[in-house]
Amino acid sequence: METRLFCIVLSLLFPLLANGETSQEKDATVRDSRPESVLDPRIERRRITDAEIDTENFEAGIYTGLISIEDFGTQPVLGLRLNYHLSEDVFFEAMLGRAKADETSFETLNAGVQLLTDEEREFTYYQAAVGYNLLPGEAFLTRNRAFNNSLYVLGGAGMTDFAGDEHFTLSLGIGYRLLINDFTAIRVDMKDHLFNLDVLGDDKLTHNLELSAGVSLFF
């Protein structure tokens, strides 16, 4: 009797055990047949330090370069500037620059002829201008370091004290600003100072080209 009961239980359990082993074998076969993924979902992100303008809107700086005074040669120029940034695109600038004119070709060819005294050769301008940032962006000078920069245009007016008189002056220019950190910037500017001058006997519009570079601080 016991032997018969054992045989009946065994006959009922055998199909269940066989089905379980078959399912496990199928799962293992499916896992082994899956191809390995060729794309790694893990993304390595770079840390970039971005230099930005400080929260203050004022910028003050000093610059130096060369100015070509029409008919009076190319001379060193030194100047100061003060800016107010109205927005990210528009800023106002006040400038004060000084240089000293050389002799004209007429004076050089005619020994002893002096068209201007030493004091009258002092070339001083003070102007106010409006600037507009045309191409603000970033410059990646190293792998993990980005510097804000911008290409801008300038237009303004003021006075130039030269040849014993003050001359109304228009100025047009273009410049480039590179921010080293959140309060220091390097600038390169090229400008043309336009005013009428009649030292050589003919009242004419003169173009006085200036190329300068400088450093400024935001505060």
C-alpha positions in Angstrom: 0.0 0.0 0.0 2.7 2.5 0.9 4.7 1.6 -2.2 1.7 2.3 -4.4 1.1 5.7 -2.7 4.8 6.7 -3.2 4.6 5.8 -6.9 1.5 8.0 -7.3 3.1 11.0 -5.7 6.3 10.6 -7.7 4.3 10.4 -10.9 2.6 13.7 -10.1 5.8 15.6 -9.1 7.9 14.5 -12.1 6.2 16.7 -14.8 6.4 19.8 -12.5 10.2 19.3 -11.9 10.8 18.7 -15.6 8.9 21.9 -16.6 10.9 23.9 -14.0 14.2 22.7 -15.3 13.2 23.4 -18.9 12.2 27.0 -18.1 15.5 27.7 -16.3 17.4 26.3 -19.3 15.3 28.5 -21.7 16.0 31.7 -19.6 19.7 30.9 -19.5 19.8 30.3 -23.3 18.0 33.7 -23.9 20.4 35.6 -21.7 23.4 34.0 -23.4 22.1 34.8 -26.8 21.6 38.6 -26.1 24.4 40.7 -27.7 26.5 43.0 -25.5 25.6 46.7 -25.8 28.1 48.7 -27.9 27.0 52.1 -26.3 28.1 53.0 -22.9 25.3 55.1 -21.2 27.7 56.6 -18.7 28.7 60.2 -19.7 31.8 61.8 -18.3 31.0 65.5 -17.8 33.8 68.1 -17.8 34.0 70.8 -15.2 34.4 74.2 -16.8 35.2 77.4 -14.9 33.5 80.3 -16.6 34.7 83.9 -16.0 31.8 86.3 -15.9 31.4 90.0 -15.4 30.9 91.0 -11.7 27.5 92.0 -10.5 28.7 95.7 -10.5 28.1 97.7 -13.6 31.1 100.1 -13.5 34.4 99.5 -15.4 37.5 101.6 -15.0 40.8 101.1 -16.8 44.0 102.4 -18.3 45.3 101.9 -21.8 48.3 102.7 -24.0 49.1 102.4 -27.7 49.9 104.4 -30.7 48.0 107.3 -32.4 48.7 108.6 -35.9 48.1 112.3 -35.8 47.6 113.4 -39.4 50.5 115.4 -40.8 52.3 115.1 -37.4 53.5 111.4 -37.3 52.7 108.4 -35.1 53.2 108.9 -31.4 52.6 106.9 -28.1 49.3 107.6 -26.4 48.2 107.1 -22.8 44.6 107.2 -21.6 42.0 106.5 -18.9 38.5 105.2 -19.4 35.4 104.9 -17.3 32.4 102.7 -18.4 28.9 102.1 -17.2 27.2 98.9 -18.5 23.6 99.7 -19.0 22.8 96.1 -20.0 24.6 93.1 -21.4 24.7 94.7 -24.9 24.9 98.5 -24.3 27.5 100.5 -22.3 28.6 104.1 -22.0 32.2 105.2 -22.0 34.1 108.3 -21.0 37.7 108.6 -22.2 40.7 110.9 -21.6 43.8 110.5 -23.7 47.1 112.3 -24.2 49.9 112.2 -26.8 52.5 114.6 -28.2 52.7 115.5 -31.9 56.0 115.3 -33.8 57.2 117.7 -36.5 55.5 117.8 -39.9 57.3 117.0 -43.1 57.2 120.7 -44.0 59.1 121.6 -40.7 61.6 118.8 -41.3 62.4 120.0 -44.8 62.6 123.6 -43.8 65.1 123.8 -41.0 64.2 126.4 -38.4 60.5 126.6 -39.3 58.2 125.9 -36.3 54.5 125.7 -37.0 53.7 124.9 -33.4 55.3 125.5 -30.0 56.0 122.6 -27.7 52.9 123.4 -25.6 50.7 123.4 -28.8 52.0 120.0 -29.8 50.3 118.5 -26.8 47.4 116.4 -28.1 44.7 115.8 -25.5 41.2 114.5 -26.1 38.2 113.9 -23.8 35.2 112.1 -25.2 31.9 110.3 -24.4 30.8 107.3 -26.4 28.2 104.6 -26.6 29.2 101.0 -27.2 27.3 98.0 -28.4 28.4 94.4 -28.0 28.0 92.7 -31.4 29.3 89.2 -30.7 29.3 88.2 -27.1 30.6 84.6 -26.6 33.2 82.4 -24.9 36.8 81.6 -25.7 38.2 78.3 -24.7 41.9 78.9 -24.1 42.4 75.6 -22.2 40.4 72.4 -22.0 38.7 73.2 -18.8 38.7 77.0 -18.8 36.3 79.3 -20.7 36.6 83.1 -20.9 33.7 85.4 -21.7 34.6 87.8 -24.6 32.9 90.2 -26.9 33.4 92.2 -30.1 31.9 95.7 -29.8 31.6 98.9 -31.7 31.9 102.5 -30.3 30.7 105.8 -31.4 31.0 109.1 -29.6 31.9 112.8 -29.6 34.0 115.2 -27.5 36.8 117.8 -27.8 40.4 117.6 -28.8 42.9 120.2 -27.5 45.6 120.6 -30.1 47.5 123.3 -32.0 46.5 126.0 -29.5 42.7 125.4 -30.0 39.9 123.1 -29.1 38.3 121.1 -31.9 35.0 119.3 -31.8 35.8 115.7 -32.4 33.8 112.6 -33.6 35.1 109.2 -32.8 34.3 105.8 -34.3 35.9 102.5 -33.3 35.8 98.8 -32.8 37.1 96.8 -29.9 37.6 93.4 -28.3 37.1 92.6 -24.6 38.3 89.4 -22.9 37.3 88.7 -19.3 40.1 87.1 -17.3 37.9 86.6 -14.2 34.8 88.2 -12.7 36.4 91.6 -12.2 39.3 91.9 -14.6 39.2 92.4 -18.4 41.7 93.0 -21.2 40.7 95.3 -24.0 42.0 96.1 -27.5 40.6 99.1 -29.3 41.0 100.7 -32.7 39.5 104.2 -33.2 39.5 107.1 -35.6 39.3 110.7 -34.2 37.9 113.1 -36.8 38.1 116.9 -36.5 38.9 119.9 -38.7 42.4 121.4 -38.5 43.9 124.4 -40.4 47.5 124.4 -39.2 48.9 124.1 -42.7 46.8 126.9 -44.1 44.0 124.6 -45.4 41.0 123.8 -43.2 40.5 120.1 -43.7 39.0 117.1 -42.0 41.7 115.0 -40.3 41.7 111.3 -39.5 43.7 110.4 -36.4 43.9 106.6 -36.1 44.5 105.1 -32.7 45.4 101.5 -31.8 45.5 100.7 -28.1 45.4 97.9 -25.5 44.7 98.1 -21.8 43.3 96.5 -18.7 40.2 97.4 -16.7 38.5 96.5 -13.4 34.8 96.1 -12.6 33.5 97.5 -9.4 
